[in-house]
Amino acid sequence: MGLFKKNKKVGVFADIIRCDEPSYLIWKWHPDGTEIGEHKREYAIRWGSSLRVKDGEVAVFVYKQKDGTMQDYIVGPYDEKIKTANLPILSGILGAFVGGDTPFQAEVYFINLANIIQVKFAVPYLDVCDFRYPDFAVPVAVRGTISFKIADYREFIKLHRLDSFNLDDFQNQICDAVSRYVKGVVANAPTAHNISVLQIEARTETINNDIKHSLGNRLKESFGVIASGIDIGTIEIDKSSSEYHQLVAITKDVTTAAIQGQTAANIENYAEALRIQREEGQYAMHKQTQTANLSAYQTEKQAEVGVAGAEALGKMGANNAGGIDLGDNGAGFNPAAMMVGMALGGAVGQNIAGTVGGMMANINQPINQGAVPPPIPKTVYYVAVNGQATGPYDINILSQMVNNNILTKETLVWKNGMTEWEKAGNVEELKSIFTVIPTIPTP
């Protein structure tokens, strides 16, 4: 009979069930003029009472029956009189009620789904080891703020007793859990990110992202809330500790040795690079001089061949080398020596002929009695071969390169005065070498 008995404290007037708290996570409704826990009949809600649930709220009606506790949920926005159509469990409990003023017993809780709770947390100094120097654990402290809200109100109710819920206690539980998670992430940060403990203060953002990933699912599973924001404000190393100073000293020594070794290596590499650059420059200058004075260089080489051939011919008679001895004590005919002599003789003859020809060609040339005239300037080009600049080459050499299919109209060339590389076929001065028909060799 208690279910339908009138509550004299409340009177005959219908109630307006709503939450006017400015900031809350869970709030338990009680009739105006009463205090929570004042007496057992304070939750006798009269039929016809109005229910107002704002957007972002959910009202939970809790019915305590002999066979257990049951809940009805009304999600805002809602502003109507209480109806059994909206409270199916209540409809099953009452069945056919008598009279419009019949009260029913229920506890009403408002859960704020939109409110974001911010809680500051602090992790006291914990020992963090550098994985390279595990014997020196440096004290590190962390401070920050976490923002959270209820993710699923049904799951939240399963994890927490609404009738005994206390926000301060809940916040303390969240802080303790966050501190444990943050402690584990910070302690593992040097190994996870391959950094020194001394650099951990500068990696706040990286560690903050690790904590977000770690805390997201854990808070939802353990407390029914989601972390909407985690902000690590400070990661602080205890720089007054002896472990910190010892680690700084060891790191400094190792760093100094590494810098010295790297500096020595850099100096050695730099010297080697200079040597290679110097030799390449000298070689390039040498080849350029050879190309610019190709005729003189060829004459010089012919002279060297001539001298070598002459010396070889002069030595052919020594020790009867290359001779023919038909006497009793003779060694007989030496054809190999004779062939060497003929080859060298041919080289000498060719060399002498070239030299004499040059002398005859210059007999009638006018000679300035004052000085030797400089060589006649020639137009020379550099040729791009396999992505490398080769040359310089004069027109004659370029013509030979055309005959040997080394230089084509598409080959890039450049000479002094040109702003950029150009295709050989587009250079006016070189067009003539592509029109020359090479001589067909005699079979």
Buried (B, 14 or more C-beta within 10 A) or exposed (E): EEBBEBBEEBEEEBBEBBBEEEEBBBBBBBBEEBEEEEEEBBBBBBBBBBBBBBEBBBBBBBBEEEEEEBBBBBBBEBEEEBEBEBBEBBBEBBEEBEEEBBBBBBBBBBBBBEBEBEBEBBBEBBBBBBEBBEEBBBBBBBBBBBBBBBBBBEBBBEEBEBEEBEEEEBBEBBBEBBBEBBBBBBBBBBEEEEBBBBEBBEBBEBBBEBBBEBBEEBBBEEBBBBBEEBBBEEBBBBEEBEBBEBBBEBBEEEEEEEEEEEEEEEEEEEEEEEEEEEEEEEEEEEEEEEBBEBEEEEBEEBBEBBEBBBEBBEEBEEEEEBBEEEEEEEEEEBEEBBEBBEEBBEBBEBBBEBBEEEEEEEEEEEEEEEEEEEEEEEEBBBBBBEEEEEBBBBBEBBBBBBBEEBBEEEBBBBBEEEEEEBEBBEBEEBEEBBEEEEEEEEE
